[in-house]
Amino acid sequence: MSEYECAAGQRAETDAAAGPQGAAAAVRAGRGMRRAVPIVLGYLPVGFAFGVLADKTGLSPLEAVFMSTAVFAGSAQLIAVGMLATAAGAGAAMFSVVLTTFVVNLRHLLMAASLAPYLRRWSRPMQALFAFQLTDETFAMHAVHFQSSKSGNGVAALQSGYVPDKAETLGLNMTAQLGWVAGSALGALFGGLIGDVKPLGLDYALPAMFVALLVAQVRGRLHVVVAVTSAAVSVGLAYAGAGQWNVILATVFAATLGTVLSGRGGGPVVSQRRSAEPAAGPAGTASAVQTRGAARDCAEHMSASEE
């Protein structure tokens, strides 16, 4: 068994045997890029709207593109340029923009915390890069993909030691950011040709994309209850004057409700795991024996190489 075959077996990637590691990584990155296409289709029009607003605020195309590259936070960027346009003093404006952006993006704490267990074997720099490019849309894609990969549910994936592929995961993130930056650049360059973007309805692209991503994640009545509750609480808090806190408060409340209801009913994760155990049978035992044998061969090969 060669070192390459050993590494391919350990990663359990079916496409790793297609050629050199670089070519296999490119294939997986391409798969992530294809998965990002729906996100890009949503980012282009909204990024264009941001570019137009940035142009009317007085930012140059280079400044708008730099902001989309360094910040990469759609709602926060739209709020920031709006605040810069109405600010009385530069110092006060900068403090207000930073504070508002921090509050608006607090929801990222929850999103990152829910995905962190899957990335525990990644290096710190790679985790930092992933966190920087994490958005609402990429989070939704990753959450569904991580939970469905290698097993029927997220808990089993964690217990089996599943580690997301870096090439595919970062390929999705980088493609999404490129889409946002491209939309921002187009809006900043051609914003002078458009008087008002509101009649174009470009701001509806993100809500429409969120609805599509949500539908793909709803797999039972419990999910429907959590989704409807979260939406109702968020809207109610917004009308009650909660400001940008409505999203994170509604998310915590609905997630807590879903956990409580799942625990009372035995939970979909528990039921899936229990139903999967009897099906393992001899096939599962044979698979486990083969896996241990492959691991032993890998260890022997590596020891022989070191000697």
N, C-alpha and C positions, 0 to 999 in steps of 0.2 A: 504494500500500500504506500503510495507516494505521499509526500507532505501535502500536496494540493488536494488529493483525494481525502486525506484525513481532515483537512480544514473544511472541505465541502460537506463531509458527513457530519461534522460537529455543528455546522450552521444549519443543516437540514434544508438547504435551499436547492430546489430542483433545477434552477437555471445556473447554478454555480459550475456544473460540469460542462457547460457549453463552450468553454474556452478559458483563456487567461483571466485572472482575477479582475484586471482592468476592464475587459470586455463585458464580463458578467456584471460588474458594478454599473457600467454604462446602461446595460439592459434594464437593471433594476431602477436606476435613476429615470430612465425613459418611462417606466411604468408609473413612477410617482408623478412625472410631468403630465402624463395623460390623465391621471386622476385629478389633477389640478385644473383641468380645462373648465369645468363648471364654475370654479371660483374666479378664474380669470375673466370669464364672460360677465361676471357680476362686478368685478373690480374695475374693468375698463371704463364703463360709463360713470361710475361714482368717482373714480380717480380723475376722470375728465372734468367732472363738476368741481372737484377740489382745485384742479389746476386753473379753471376759469375764475373761481373765487379768489385764489391766491393772486392771480394777475390783476384783478380789480382791487385787491387790497394794497397792491404796490410791490409785491414780491416779484423778483425776476424769475424767468424760467429756470435758471440754474438754482436759485434758492428754493423754488418749489420742488424741484427734483431732489435736491439734497435733503429737504425735509421729509419727503416720502421715503428716501433711502435710509436716513438715520433714525426716524421716528417710527414709521410704518404702523400708524394707528389711525384708521380712517376717521372715526367719529371725533377723536381727540384733535386731529389736524383740522377738521372742518370748524370745530369750536375755536381752536387757537387762532386761525386766520380771521374769524369773525371778531374775536376779542381784540386782535391787533388793529383791526380796522376802526374800532370805536374807542380804543384806549387813549387816555389823556396824557399819560406819562410813560416813558419807556421802561423805567424801573418797576413801577407798579404793574404795568402790563405784563412784564416778564414773570413776576411773582405770581400773578393771577393765572397766567397761562400754565405755569408749572403745577400749581396747586390744583387747578381744574382738571388738567390732564391726568394727574395722579388719581383723583377721585373717580374720574370716568373710567379709568383702566383698572380699578381695584378688582373687577371681576376676573382679571387674569390670574389673581392669586388662587381662586377656586379652580380655574381651568388647569393651571399648571400643577396644582396639588393633585388633581385627579389623574394626571398622566405621568407624574413623577415616578411612581413605582415601576412602570414599564421601562424607564430610562435609567434605572439605578446602576446598570453596568456600563453606561456610556461614560466617557471621560468628562471632566468638568467643562473644558472648552466646548465640547460638542453639545453638552446640555445647555450651556449659555447661548450658543448659536440657535439651538432649537427654541429656547425660551424667547429670544429676541424676535423670531419670525412667527411666533404663535399668535394667531388671531382667532376671532370667533369662528370663522369659516374653516380654517385649517384644524382648529380644535375639534369641530364636529366631524370632519373627515377622519382624523386620527383616532378619535374615541371609538368610532364604529369599526375602523380597521383593526385597531389593537385588540378589541374585545372579541372580534370574530376570527382572528388569526390563530392558528395552531390548535384551537379548541373551540368548544361551543359557547363559552362565556368567559368574561374577563377574569374571574377568580381562578378558574382552571388554568388560564394562560399565565397568570402570575405564578401559580404553584408549579407549573411545568418549566419555569425559568425562561419564558419567551422574551426575546430581546428584539425590538423593532430594527429592521434593516436600515442602516444609516443612509445609504445611497437613495433608496426609495423615499424615505421619510423627508430627508433634506431636499430631494429633488422636487417633491410636492411644495414644500415651503418656499424654496427659491423661485419656483415658477410663479407661485401666487404673488410674491413680492414684485417680481418683474412685471407682472400684469398691472399691479397698482402703480408702479413707477412709470410704466409706459403710458397709462391713462393720465397720470398727473402731468407728464411732459407734453402730451398732445393738448391738454386743456390749457396749460400755461402758454404754449406757443400760439395757439389759435383762439385763445379766450377773447381777444379783442374783436373777433368777428361775430361774437354772440353777445347780445344785450342781456338776456336773462335766461338761465338754464332751467328755471322752474317749469315753464310751459312744456319743456321737452320730457319732463317726468323721469329724469335720470336718477333722482333720489329714490325711486321705487325699486331700482335694481337690487339693492341689498336686502330689503324686506322680502322680495320675491325669492331671492336665493336662500334666505333663512328658512322660509316656508318649505322649499324643496328639500333642504338638508334635514329639517325636522321630520318631515314625512318619512324619510328613509330610515330614521331611527325609531319610529313608533312601531313596536312589535307586540303590543298587548294593551289590555284595558288599563293596566297600571300606568303605562307610559302616557296614555291619553289623559288620565287624571292629572298626572304631574305636569304635563305640558299646558293643559287648560288652566290649572291652578296657578302656575307660574305666570302665564300671560295675564290672567285676571288680576292677580296681586300686583304685578308690575304696573299695569294701567291704572289701577286704583291708587297706588302710591304716587304715581306721576301726577294724577289729578289732585291728590292731597297735598302736593307741594314738597314731595321728598327729593325732587331734583334728580341728579344722576345716581342717587343711592337706590333708586327703585329697582334697578336691574339686579344688583348684588343681593339686596334684601329679599326680593322675590325668588331668586335662585336658591338661597339658603333655606327659605321657608318651604318651597316646593320639594327640594331634595330631602329635607327632613321628613316631610309628609310621606314621600315615596319610600323612604327607609322604614318608617313605622308601619306603613301598610304592607310592605314586602315582608317584614318580620312576622306580622300577624298571620299572613297567608302562607307561610313557609318559604315564600320568595321564589322568583323564577330561577335564580341562580342555583339555589339548593335543589329544586326539583329537577333542573336540567342535569345537575351533577349526579343525582341519585338514579335518574333514568339511564344515564350513560354507563354507570358502573356494571349492571348486569350484562350489557351488550359487549363488554370487553372480552370476556371469556377466554378461550384458548388463543384466539387471534391476538388479543392484547398481551397475553403472556409471551407468545412467540415474538411479538414486536419488541417487548421489553428485553428478552434474551438477546435478540439481534442487536439492539441498541447497546447493551452492555458489552457484547462481543466486539462491536465496532470501536467502542471506547477503549477496550483493552488493547486492540490492535494499534490504535492511535498512540496510546501510551508507550507500547513496546517500540513502535517505530521512532517516536521522539527520543526515547532513551538510547536507542541504537545510534541515532544521528548524533547525539551529544557525545557518545563514546568515540 
